[in-house]
Amino acid sequence: MAKHGRFYVGLVGVAAVVTYLIWTGVSQTMVYYLTPTELLAQVEQDPTLHDVGLKVSGRVVRGSWTKDETGGLEHHFRVEDLEDPSVSFPVVYRDVLPDTFNDSDEHVEVVVEGRFRPDGVFEATEVLTKCGSRYEAAPEGVGT
């Protein structure tokens, strides 16, 4: 019986180690992002947030996107809160935008990662888009 007892103790130990590794791995890779309302409220309370990298989720304001006229990669657009469209801020991004990015559809959601400058402009280092309508199934008979 002692032989089986040691086996079960070892099994429980291995399970505990595996559980711990999974828990810490998931905790370290989880990324929390703010809404525009939360961002502006937190920056007002703690101005040191201007010095740290943040992720913010919101919706691209329709008609707000402009790009560098000289053919460069500088893009300017506004992001608004999904729940309160009156809360928004400008974003500047200096890289190629995702294919699904546009400001003609009022439902383009984005996650911007970067730094919220003291002048109120979010300087993005990464822009991710979420555009569900682009990936909906095509009606039957289309493309055949």
Secondary structure by P-SEA (a helix, b strand, c coil): caaaaaaaaaaaaaaaaaaaaaaaaaaaabbbbbcaaaaaaaaaaccccccccbbbbbbccccccccccccccbbbbbbbbcccccbbbbbbbccccccccccccccbbbbbbccccccccccccbbbbbbccccccccccccc
